Amino acid sequence: MKIAVVAIQGNVEEHISAAQAALKEMELPGEVLPVRHSGTIPTCDAIILPGGESTTLGRLMAREGIDVEIKEAAAAGKPIMGTCAGLVLLAKEGGEQAERTGQHLLGLMDISVDRNAFGGQRESFEVALEVSILDSPYNAIFIRAPVITSAKSGVEILASFNSQIVAAKQGNVIALSFHPELTEDFRIHRYFFELVE
């Protein structure tokens, strides 16, 4: 199994380490590849879009042609997971902030988002979160996190916090407001890899 981690900016090393640890727990042979240029994503079985600064990520992905490859991978049924800024990039609607900054979106999920919905860096927090795909609470870490402000009928809500949607799935695409790569609990990465056919 080959896992791509878009490595232009953001929590790249943490996602690579978490993905490697999850594959090891699952006893699955595989490699995790940092992707900075076009050409690698078509060879991979699953793609992770990490946190970071969504405007910068979107612009650089478009410049490198990675955005087109991700859309093609999604259409081919390959699993894609976006965390924090990655969630923003997956949305069809980016909200007022995204419009103001000219945010480039992949538009892979029928969701609208609000960037930095919980405030800035100082408002970061951890919470035990009920996630529908897991059998016990998950310690979720939120850092300048976005929220999903609306989701259309084809979107499955996986978790909410304070009545706000913080995790969702549509087909083979998963969007998370929080950072699963910053914990020692690899259940979400494992679930994601189980989606690979």
C-alpha positions in Angstrom: 0.0 0.0 0.0 1.3 3.5 -0.9 0.0 6.5 1.1 0.6 10.0 -0.1 0.9 12.9 2.3 0.7 16.3 0.6 4.0 17.8 1.9 3.9 21.3 0.7 3.3 22.9 4.1 1.8 22.0 7.5 1.8 18.9 9.8 3.6 16.7 7.3 6.1 14.8 9.5 3.5 14.1 12.1 1.1 12.6 9.5 3.9 10.5 8.0 4.8 9.1 11.5 1.2 8.4 12.4 0.5 6.7 9.1 3.6 4.5 9.4 2.6 3.6 13.0 -1.0 2.8 11.9 0.2 0.5 9.1 2.5 -1.2 11.6 -0.3 -1.8 14.0 -2.4 -3.2 11.2 0.5 -5.4 10.1 0.2 -4.0 6.5 3.2 -3.6 4.3 3.3 -0.1 2.9 5.2 3.1 2.4 4.2 6.7 3.2 5.4 9.2 0.6 5.7 13.0 1.1 4.4 14.6 -2.1 5.6 18.1 -3.1 5.2 17.8 -6.9 2.8 16.2 -9.4 3.5 12.7 -10.6 3.4 10.7 -7.3 -0.3 10.9 -6.4 -1.5 8.7 -9.3 0.7 5.9 -8.0 -0.7 6.0 -4.5 -3.6 4.1 -2.9 -4.7 6.9 -0.4 -4.0 10.6 0.1 -3.7 12.7 3.3 -4.1 16.5 3.2 -2.6 17.8 6.4 -3.2 20.9 8.5 -1.4 24.1 7.8 -2.5 27.4 6.2 -5.3 26.5 3.8 -4.8 29.5 1.4 -1.1 28.8 0.9 -1.7 25.0 0.6 -4.5 25.5 -2.0 -2.4 27.9 -4.1 0.8 25.8 -4.0 -1.2 22.6 -4.8 -2.7 24.3 -7.8 0.7 25.6 -9.0 2.2 22.1 -8.8 -0.8 20.4 -10.5 -1.4 18.3 -7.4 -5.0 19.6 -7.1 -6.0 18.0 -10.4 -4.4 14.7 -9.4 -6.3 14.7 -6.1 -9.6 15.3 -7.9 -8.8 12.4 -10.3 -7.9 10.1 -7.4 -11.2 11.0 -5.7 -13.1 10.2 -8.9 -11.3 6.9 -9.1 -12.5 6.0 -5.6 -9.2 6.4 -3.7 -9.7 7.4 -0.1 -8.7 11.0 0.8 -8.5 12.4 4.3 -8.2 16.1 5.1 -7.4 17.4 8.6 -7.9 21.0 9.7 -6.7 23.1 6.7 -7.2 19.9 4.7 -10.8 19.9 5.6 -11.2 23.4 4.3 -9.6 22.4 1.0 -12.1 19.5 0.6 -15.2 21.7 0.8 -17.3 23.1 -2.0 -18.0 26.3 -0.1 -15.3 28.0 1.9 -17.3 30.8 3.6 -16.7 34.5 3.9 -12.9 34.2 4.8 -12.2 31.9 1.9 -14.0 34.3 -0.5 -12.0 37.2 0.8 -8.7 35.5 0.4 -9.5 33.8 -3.0 -9.1 30.4 -1.3 -8.6 27.6 -3.9 -10.9 24.7 -3.0 -10.9 21.1 -4.3 -14.7 20.9 -3.9 -14.8 17.2 -3.2 -17.4 17.3 -0.4 -20.9 18.8 -0.3 -20.0 20.9 2.7 -19.6 24.5 3.7 -16.9 25.5 6.2 -15.8 28.3 8.5 -12.1 28.7 8.9 -10.6 29.3 12.4 -14.1 28.9 13.9 -12.8 28.2 17.4 -10.5 31.2 17.4 -6.7 31.5 17.1 -3.7 29.5 18.4 -4.4 30.4 22.1 -7.9 29.0 21.8 -6.5 25.5 21.0 -7.9 22.7 23.1 -8.3 18.9 23.6 -11.6 17.1 24.2 -12.9 13.6 24.5 -15.0 13.3 21.3 -17.6 10.7 20.4 -16.8 9.7 16.8 -19.4 7.4 15.2 -16.7 5.2 13.4 -15.0 4.4 16.7 -16.1 2.3 19.6 -15.0 4.7 22.4 -14.2 8.4 22.8 -11.3 9.9 20.9 -9.0 12.5 22.4 -9.3 15.2 19.7 -6.8 18.1 19.4 -8.2 21.3 17.9 -5.7 24.0 16.8 -7.2 27.1 15.0 -9.8 24.6 13.8 -12.4 25.1 11.1 -16.0 23.7 11.4 -18.4 22.4 8.9 -21.3 24.9 8.9 -23.6 22.8 6.6 -23.6 19.4 5.0 -25.9 18.1 2.2 -27.7 14.9 2.3 -25.0 12.7 0.9 -22.6 13.6 3.8 -22.3 11.4 6.9 -21.7 13.3 10.1 -19.0 11.5 12.1 -18.7 13.8 15.1 -20.0 17.1 16.5 -18.7 19.4 19.3 -20.9 22.1 20.9 -23.5 21.4 18.2 -20.9 22.1 15.4 -19.9 19.5 12.9 -16.2 18.6 13.3 -15.9 15.3 11.3 -17.7 14.1 8.2 -17.4 11.5 5.4 -18.8 11.5 1.9 -18.1 8.4 -0.1 -14.3 7.8 0.0 -13.5 11.3 1.4 -13.1 12.1 5.2 -12.8 15.6 6.6 -11.7 16.3 10.2 -11.5 19.6 12.1 -9.0 18.1 14.5 -5.5 16.6 14.3 -5.4 12.8 14.6 -1.7 12.9 13.8 -0.9 14.6 17.1 -2.0 11.7 19.3 -0.8 8.2 20.0 -4.3 6.9 19.1 -4.1 5.7 15.5 -7.7 4.4 15.2 -8.7 7.1 12.7 -5.7 6.5 10.4 -6.5 2.7 10.7 -10.1 3.3 9.7 -9.0 5.4 6.8 -6.6 2.7 5.5 -9.3 0.1 5.8 -11.1 2.1 3.1 -8.4 1.2 0.6 -9.7 -1.6 -1.7 
